[in-house]
Amino acid sequence: MCRSKLAGWTLAAVMAVAAIHGMAQHEEGPILLPKPKPATRPSATLLVMCDLACNWKLDGKARGRITAGNSATVPVSLGQHVMVAATPDGLDKVEKELSIEGAKQTVVRIELNPVREARLKAEQEARDKAVQEAQEKQMRTLRGHSYAVLSIAFSPDGRTLASGSYDDTIKLWDTASGQLLHTLQGNSWYVASVAFSPDGRALASGSYDNKIKIWDTSNGQLLLTFQDTSVLGVVQSVAFSRDGRTLASGSPGKTIKLWNVSSGQLLRTLEGHSADVRSVAFSPDGRTLASGSEDNTIRLWDAASGQLLRTLEGHTKAVCFVTFSPDGRTLASGSDDTFIKLWDAASGQLLHTLEGHTGTVESAAFSLDDRTLTSAGQDHTIKQWDAVSGQLQRTFQVTGTFFAVTFSSDGHTLAWGSDNNTIKLWDLSGIHE
């Protein structure tokens, strides 16, 4: 009986322990009762949108890739604090920190485009700075004038540069060494234009005193002075004919004058422009003379007879320069209207209008193969164009204020004079490759 009572006590103890541990008695034996489920937070959805294709993370864990303009969703809990980060390839990431409020869906928009634009702008500025530093290493500065340089010209062989200035002098420079060769004195006013003869032995200059002078480039001696006393003003442009015997001048009174270089005799006056003539240029074969005027037109003349062949219209402001291609088939003109125009020299047909400069186009030169045109503008840029298609190929930024610009005969060296009394020489041969 004592054994039965002990067994009863034992069974009671076991059942008590089972009760404590969540066990119950069953006919087949004890079973586990389910534990109570923990309380859960209400769920929500996070919608992530990117304006560029990006890789994104949520709280530091990679979530994959979102294509441009698309979105991705992920479940989150209300009240949860999250950090969303996204980055397009190669650009800085953008992070958005937010708390999931009581809404069923939280939308986060990640704008990476401003980041990309800022990075690309910074990269471009760094490249531009590197290019400019490289350009400056290719530039040389000629110093000697006491006032601004108004006019410059290369000799036919490119070895000598002539410059005319507000200081009433002309200087001849060795382009290889930068050495000053001669200072030509005798003008009573500013020197507005200079031009070498085809053989390089003579230099013509036009001045604000309405006088034209012919100089010996070997020693700097004055050979001849002549002028048209019937009208006063500035001789803005001078150009030698192919044989060097005739000089054309863009003269006051809206005319072009043709002079005998040996005697200074006035041969002919070409009339037709309605405003002063800024630029004159002979064609390579010497048969045609082109003139650009402040009346916004270009005129082509028979150089032998002085007969007007045709008038080219298209610029809306003064024509600053005219120049022929080496083969004589194309005429280029630049204007205060910021455009360059390419014309068929034979027919006068407009071939292309080159748009890209934002300031007056001061000068341009064709490459020897006629396929490239390089231009310089008051917007402080040098531009290279395909002369056949008219397409812009390259743009180079330069410093300084242009008063006069010109190119060597091969178009590979640019010279410009500025208001700081200096001349810059820039070797452009690399940009033609």
VOGU-3710 file (C-alpha; in Angstrom, 3 decimals, decimal comma):
1> mcrsklagwt> 0,000/0,000/0,000  2,884/2,272/0,710  4,175/1,479/-2,805  0,763/2,473/-4,371  0,652/5,744/-2,460  4,236/6,509/-3,572  3,311/5,780/-7,168  0,359/8,122/-6,864  2,550/10,835/-5,538  5,021/10,220/-8,381
11> laavmavaai> 2,283/10,445/-11,026  0,988/13,651/-9,501  4,488/15,108/-9,556  4,984/14,200/-13,187  1,656/15,736/-14,167  2,524/18,897/-12,278  5,836/19,175/-14,125  4,091/18,493/-17,412  1,595/21,213/-16,672  4,390/23,597/-15,898
21> hgmaqheegp> 6,122/22,829/-19,218  2,970/23,133/-21,280  2,411/19,399/-21,602  -0,915/17,601/-21,404  -1,879/14,021/-20,926  -3,368/12,224/-23,854  -4,360/8,694/-24,400  -1,386/8,264/-26,770  0,915/10,199/-24,435  1,985/13,857/-23,813
31> illpkpkpat> 1,994/16,491/-26,635  3,575/20,018/-27,053  1,137/22,902/-26,921  1,812/25,797/-29,437  3,688/28,784/-28,092  1,999/32,169/-28,382  3,050/34,144/-31,529  5,031/37,353/-30,990  3,305/40,615/-31,853  4,087/41,856/-35,475
41> rpsatllvmc> 4,399/45,407/-36,861  2,000/46,514/-39,591  3,749/46,154/-42,982  4,128/48,735/-45,758  5,782/49,053/-49,174  8,761/51,227/-50,079  8,796/52,318/-53,735  12,233/53,464/-54,947  12,461/55,437/-58,219  15,635/56,535/-60,088
51> dlacnwkldg> 15,858/59,079/-62,908  18,967/57,269/-64,202  19,878/53,592/-64,296  21,367/52,872/-60,884  22,453/50,268/-58,393  20,653/50,719/-55,088  20,965/49,657/-51,470  18,618/49,575/-48,496  20,295/50,031/-45,103  23,656/49,109/-46,641
61> kargritagn> 22,457/45,882/-48,305  22,592/45,699/-52,117  19,129/45,368/-53,647  19,985/45,150/-57,357  19,647/47,524/-60,291  16,914/49,909/-61,365  16,784/50,907/-65,010  16,399/54,554/-65,978  12,911/55,856/-65,267  11,872/52,556/-63,611
71> satvpvslgq> 11,239/51,637/-59,979  11,643/48,862/-57,437  9,532/47,897/-54,430  10,503/46,332/-51,119  8,410/45,469/-48,005  9,187/47,499/-44,907  7,619/47,985/-41,521  5,742/51,024/-40,324  7,883/53,054/-37,984  11,081/51,648/-39,472
81> hvmvaatpdg> 13,954/54,073/-40,120  15,722/53,306/-43,421  18,583/54,623/-45,546  18,265/54,293/-49,325  21,374/54,839/-51,462  21,778/54,743/-55,228  24,599/55,388/-57,688  24,954/55,154/-61,465  28,159/53,609/-62,733  31,165/55,813/-62,136
91> ldkvekelsi> 29,290/58,605/-60,347  28,855/59,650/-56,732  26,001/58,073/-54,806  22,913/59,861/-53,555  21,491/58,901/-50,171  17,950/59,381/-48,865  17,212/58,952/-45,152  13,569/58,517/-44,159  11,175/56,980/-41,635  8,281/54,808/-42,743
101> egakqtvvri> 5,176/56,577/-41,493  1,591/55,392/-41,385  1,104/55,242/-45,137  0,726/51,895/-46,851  3,318/52,957/-49,468  6,270/55,312/-49,164  7,824/56,664/-52,346  11,445/57,849/-52,529  12,668/59,538/-55,704  16,417/59,565/-56,318
111> elnpvrearl> 17,597/62,178/-58,809  21,019/61,204/-60,067  21,005/63,347/-63,207  22,100/66,538/-61,358  24,931/64,525/-59,824  25,946/63,250/-63,248  25,805/66,717/-64,753  27,894/68,177/-61,936  30,472/65,409/-62,271  30,617/65,661/-66,056
121> kaeqeardka> 30,929/69,434/-65,811  33,790/69,099/-63,343  35,478/66,525/-65,570  35,060/68,763/-68,626  36,455/71,747/-66,740  39,463/69,654/-65,748  39,989/68,586/-69,357  39,615/72,169/-70,578  42,156/73,340/-68,036  44,602/70,659/-69,129
131> vqeaqekqmr> 44,077/71,576/-72,788  44,558/75,261/-72,049  47,764/74,558/-70,147  49,003/72,506/-73,087  48,004/75,300/-75,470  49,848/77,902/-73,455  52,992/75,803/-73,701  52,629/76,008/-77,494  52,271/79,807/-77,411  54,976/82,438/-77,501
141> tlrghsyavl> 54,578/86,094/-76,638  56,226/88,921/-78,578  56,682/92,151/-76,633  57,836/95,497/-77,957  54,885/97,740/-78,802  53,929/100,424/-76,316  50,211/100,394/-77,244  47,637/97,947/-78,570  48,448/95,938/-81,721  45,937/96,720/-84,483
151> siafspdgrt> 47,209/94,750/-87,491  49,462/91,777/-88,196  50,572/89,771/-91,238  52,833/86,796/-91,976  55,366/86,846/-94,782  54,656/84,283/-97,552  57,275/81,897/-96,157  55,984/82,327/-92,592  59,392/83,323/-91,251  58,580/86,965/-90,571
161> lasgsyddti> 55,648/88,626/-88,862  54,725/92,284/-89,278  52,665/94,130/-86,670  51,118/97,605/-86,729  50,109/99,402/-83,562  48,435/102,343/-81,898  51,992/103,496/-81,171  52,271/104,506/-84,897  55,020/101,961/-85,578  55,379/98,710/-87,502
171> klwdtasgql> 57,596/95,951/-86,173  59,100/93,003/-88,027  59,670/89,829/-86,014  61,513/86,564/-86,582  58,745/84,004/-85,986  61,152/81,179/-85,106  63,046/82,990/-82,365  60,630/85,813/-81,516  63,458/88,303/-82,045  62,582/91,845/-83,099
181> lhtlqgnswy> 64,209/92,465/-86,483  63,199/96,048/-87,331  61,009/98,866/-86,118  59,517/100,851/-89,019  58,869/104,474/-88,135  57,335/107,227/-90,216  53,574/106,942/-89,750  51,882/109,954/-88,210  48,953/107,927/-86,866  47,808/104,419/-85,977
191> vasvafspdg> 48,745/101,594/-88,376  45,483/99,877/-89,344  46,693/97,350/-91,949  49,848/95,571/-93,137  50,501/93,119/-95,993  53,578/91,436/-97,502  54,299/91,338/-101,205  54,229/87,841/-102,812  58,046/87,610/-102,707  58,191/88,928/-99,139
201> ralasgsydn> 60,614/91,715/-100,021  58,160/94,568/-99,547  55,581/95,422/-96,922  52,589/97,693/-97,488  50,888/99,506/-94,631  47,700/101,532/-94,350  47,193/104,096/-91,650  44,593/106,239/-89,937  46,212/109,232/-91,670  44,902/107,914/-95,027
211> kikiwdtsng> 48,450/107,164/-96,228  49,826/103,970/-97,756  53,519/103,224/-97,329  55,762/100,644/-98,985  58,705/99,363/-96,929  61,809/97,288/-97,669  61,569/94,284/-95,332  65,298/93,517/-95,477  66,347/96,730/-93,752  63,106/98,438/-92,698
221> qllltfqdts> 63,633/101,432/-95,004  60,661/103,408/-96,329  60,459/103,112/-100,126  57,314/105,019/-101,084  54,351/106,939/-99,658  51,113/107,617/-101,527  47,519/108,587/-100,778  44,261/109,769/-102,285  43,937/113,331/-101,068  40,379/113,641/-102,349
231> vlgvvqsvaf> 38,978/111,856/-99,320  40,133/111,460/-95,724  39,856/108,415/-93,492  41,414/105,100/-92,540  43,019/102,667/-94,980  41,581/99,561/-93,322  42,985/96,894/-95,637  45,764/96,443/-98,190  46,557/93,485/-100,473  49,143/92,790/-103,171
241> srdgrtlasg> 48,243/91,291/-106,513  49,749/87,930/-107,473  52,585/89,543/-109,452  53,240/92,140/-106,736  52,855/95,061/-109,133  49,443/96,230/-107,968  48,222/97,074/-104,501  44,534/97,145/-103,611  43,361/99,214/-100,656  40,082/99,331/-98,816
251> spgktiklwn> 39,867/103,064/-98,590  37,620/105,737/-97,127  34,710/106,931/-99,194  33,245/103,438/-99,736  35,760/102,629/-102,487  38,551/100,212/-103,385  41,626/101,724/-104,993  44,220/100,013/-107,162  47,762/101,424/-107,078  50,954/100,919/-109,023
261> vssgqllrtl> 53,396/99,678/-106,375  56,514/101,020/-108,130  55,303/104,557/-108,743  52,439/105,029/-106,276  50,189/106,051/-109,159  46,452/105,533/-108,659  45,362/103,150/-111,402  41,667/102,731/-110,762  38,907/103,400/-108,226  36,251/100,717/-107,791
271> eghsadvrsv> 32,895/102,071/-106,693  29,782/100,208/-105,624  29,836/99,673/-101,880  27,544/101,871/-99,804  29,791/101,866/-96,707  33,517/101,703/-95,903  35,493/98,685/-97,105  37,061/96,601/-94,326  38,815/93,870/-96,298  40,273/93,190/-99,761
281> afspdgrtla> 41,833/90,006/-101,140  43,111/88,860/-104,527  42,301/85,359/-105,789  45,311/82,997/-106,114  45,334/83,414/-109,915  45,190/87,203/-109,551  42,157/87,603/-111,802  39,559/88,405/-109,165  39,509/90,884/-106,322  37,112/90,358/-103,414
291> sgsedntirl> 36,021/93,114/-101,036  34,059/93,001/-97,800  32,258/96,071/-96,529  30,377/97,576/-93,646  27,343/97,518/-95,965  27,142/93,764/-95,118  28,027/92,663/-98,667  30,928/91,068/-100,509  31,733/92,180/-104,033  33,801/90,369/-106,634
301> wdaasgqllr> 35,655/92,466/-109,222  37,603/91,758/-112,381  41,101/92,718/-111,247  42,237/93,760/-114,741  39,284/95,885/-115,805  37,788/96,858/-112,452  34,380/95,636/-113,606  31,987/94,452/-110,906  31,322/90,747/-111,461  28,767/90,043/-108,742
311> tleghtkavc> 27,560/91,037/-105,292  27,234/88,403/-102,563  24,559/89,048/-99,963  23,788/87,051/-96,842  25,543/88,636/-93,875  23,412/90,828/-91,638  26,281/92,933/-90,273  29,619/94,303/-91,446  31,928/91,900/-93,278  35,249/91,809/-91,431
321> fvtfspdgrt> 37,345/89,645/-93,758  37,360/87,841/-97,085  39,855/85,136/-98,064  40,212/82,669/-100,932  41,019/78,966/-100,643  44,409/77,962/-102,133  42,722/76,538/-105,246  40,681/79,723/-105,656  37,371/77,892/-105,876  35,985/78,936/-102,492
331> lasgsddtfi> 35,714/82,323/-100,823  35,273/82,585/-97,056  33,833/85,650/-95,345  33,441/86,474/-91,664  31,252/89,088/-90,070  30,156/90,997/-87,004  27,033/88,800/-87,220  29,203/85,911/-85,805  28,819/83,768/-88,944  31,296/82,518/-91,512
341> klwdaasgql> 30,010/81,983/-95,026  31,576/79,853/-97,736  30,855/80,899/-101,313  31,509/79,384/-104,722  33,971/81,952/-106,070  32,966/81,364/-109,695  29,171/81,505/-109,385  28,736/83,422/-106,137  26,498/80,656/-104,778  26,372/80,320/-101,004
351> lhtleghtgt> 27,737/76,887/-100,107  27,604/76,866/-96,299  26,951/79,098/-93,315  29,210/78,120/-90,411  27,552/78,733/-87,058  29,404/78,393/-83,774  31,173/81,627/-82,901  29,354/83,889/-80,465  31,281/87,037/-81,311  32,714/88,830/-84,322
361> vesaafsldd> 34,745/86,516/-86,570  37,998/88,357/-87,185  39,924/86,033/-89,504  40,127/82,589/-91,079  42,527/80,548/-93,177  42,208/77,456/-95,355  44,559/74,503/-95,061  46,818/73,850/-98,053  44,590/70,977/-99,213  41,492/73,246/-99,121
371> rtltsagqdh> 39,660/70,814/-96,837  39,944/72,604/-93,488  39,134/76,141/-92,405  40,437/77,522/-89,114  38,781/80,659/-87,742  39,398/83,069/-84,871  36,711/85,104/-83,148  36,172/87,776/-80,550  34,537/85,084/-78,399  38,110/83,990/-77,521
381> tikqwdavsg> 37,817/80,733/-79,459  39,647/79,145/-82,360  37,435/76,827/-84,396  38,321/74,213/-86,954  35,782/73,410/-89,675  35,420/70,887/-92,449  35,503/73,256/-95,422  33,728/70,727/-97,645  30,733/69,938/-95,421  30,796/73,039/-93,214
391> qlqrtfqvtg> 30,759/70,906/-90,053  32,477/72,143/-86,903  35,298/69,790/-85,940  37,025/71,318/-82,917  36,928/74,347/-80,642  39,861/75,734/-78,673  39,565/78,332/-75,932  42,168/81,092/-75,786  42,782/84,023/-73,469  43,208/87,686/-74,280
401> tffavtfssd> 41,294/90,298/-76,243  41,762/90,171/-80,018  42,467/93,379/-81,877  43,970/91,659/-84,918  44,401/88,040/-85,934  45,996/86,313/-88,895  47,223/82,914/-89,992  50,385/81,786/-91,695  49,989/80,731/-95,331  49,813/77,044/-94,350
411> ghtlawgsdn> 47,181/77,777/-91,675  49,299/76,121/-88,993  50,337/79,186/-87,018  47,962/81,732/-85,556  49,079/85,191/-84,487  46,970/87,706/-82,655  47,583/91,158/-81,282  45,721/92,453/-78,288  45,077/95,434/-76,089  47,892/94,408/-73,737
421> ntiklwdlsg> 50,449/95,541/-76,374  51,649/91,997/-77,111  51,451/89,476/-79,936  50,800/85,795/-79,345  52,046/83,075/-81,679  50,320/79,703/-81,429  51,431/76,588/-83,263  48,219/74,916/-84,490  49,865/72,145/-86,522  48,736/69,499/-84,044
431> ihe> 45,038/70,250/-84,502  45,196/69,501/-88,217  46,283/65,921/-87,628
//
